[in-house]
Amino acid sequence: MALASSMNHEKSRAIEMKRILAREQNEPLLIRDEQSNPMALINNHNLIANDPQLEPRYHVAQEQEISHFEDMFRLLRDDNTHAY
């Protein structure tokens, strides 16, 4: 009986993982592994730092992203606190 239950659980877990992986290809995720390319980061920084028209727009976008991240962090932290 325990073996059948374990096999059923593994089958359910495998189906759920397939569903998650398929969804990951189509939906934006909060956390996604990205390729690390230090030269691309340095080049983007130099491009933004040396363009007087681009820098102010970048800072506005950056402030919005930071604000969004902080809101999401608070939201997720609150959910985790209430779950326990």
Secondary structure per residue as TSV (DSSP state, phi and psi in degrees):
chain	resnum	aa	ss	phi	psi
A	1	M	-	360.0	-42.4
A	2	A	H	-65.8	-37.2
A	3	L	H	-64.2	-43.4
A	4	A	H	-63.4	-40.9
A	5	S	H	-64.5	-42.1
A	6	S	H	-64.7	-42.5
A	7	M	H	-65.5	-38.9
A	8	N	H	-64.6	-41.0
A	9	H	H	-63.1	-43.8
A	10	E	H	-63.7	-39.1
A	11	K	H	-64.8	-43.8
A	12	S	H	-62.9	-41.3
A	13	R	H	-64.8	-40.1
A	14	A	H	-65.3	-41.0
A	15	I	H	-64.1	-43.7
A	16	E	H	-63.9	-40.2
A	17	M	H	-64.4	-40.4
A	18	K	H	-61.7	-40.9
A	19	R	H	-64.7	-43.2
A	20	I	H	-64.0	-45.6
A	21	L	H	-64.0	-38.2
A	22	A	H	-67.5	-40.9
A	23	R	H	-66.3	-34.8
A	24	E	H	-60.7	-30.7
A	25	Q	T	-74.2	-20.4
A	26	N	T	-115.2	-17.8
A	27	E	S	-116.5	147.5
A	28	P	-	-69.7	139.1
A	29	L	-	-112.7	156.1
A	30	L	S	-70.2	-37.2
A	31	I	S	-127.7	128.5
A	32	R	-	-142.4	133.3
A	33	D	-	-70.0	127.9
A	34	E	-	-120.0	152.8
A	35	Q	-	-67.8	135.2
A	36	S	-	-88.0	120.7
A	37	N	-	-136.6	92.0
A	38	P	H	-59.4	-35.9
A	39	M	H	-66.7	-35.9
A	40	A	H	-65.0	-40.6
A	41	L	H	-62.9	-45.2
A	42	I	H	-64.8	-42.8
A	43	N	H	-63.3	-42.2
A	44	N	H	-63.7	-41.4
A	45	H	H	-61.1	-46.8
A	46	N	H	-63.6	-39.4
A	47	L	H	-61.2	-47.0
A	48	I	H	-68.7	-43.5
A	49	A	H	-66.1	-29.0
A	50	N	T	-96.1	-1.0
A	51	D	-	-111.0	105.7
A	52	P	T	-65.1	-22.4
A	53	Q	T	-84.2	-29.6
A	54	L	H	-80.9	-34.5
A	55	E	H	-59.2	-48.0
A	56	P	H	-62.3	-38.7
A	57	R	H	-66.0	-36.9
A	58	Y	H	-65.2	-42.2
A	59	H	H	-64.3	-38.3
A	60	V	H	-63.4	-46.7
A	61	A	H	-63.2	-39.4
A	62	Q	H	-64.9	-41.5
A	63	E	H	-62.6	-39.7
A	64	Q	H	-64.8	-42.2
A	65	E	H	-66.0	-41.4
A	66	I	H	-63.5	-43.6
A	67	S	H	-61.0	-44.2
A	68	H	H	-62.3	-43.0
A	69	F	H	-61.7	-43.9
A	70	E	H	-63.5	-40.1
A	71	D	H	-63.0	-45.0
A	72	M	H	-65.0	-38.3
A	73	F	H	-62.4	-45.1
A	74	R	H	-62.3	-43.9
A	75	L	H	-61.9	-48.1
A	76	L	H	-67.3	-38.0
A	77	R	H	-64.4	-41.2
A	78	D	H	-63.0	-42.5
A	79	D	H	-62.8	-41.6
A	80	N	H	-66.8	-36.4
A	81	T	H	-65.2	-42.0
A	82	H	H	-76.3	-20.0
A	83	A	H	-72.7	-23.4
A	84	Y	-	-98.9	360.0
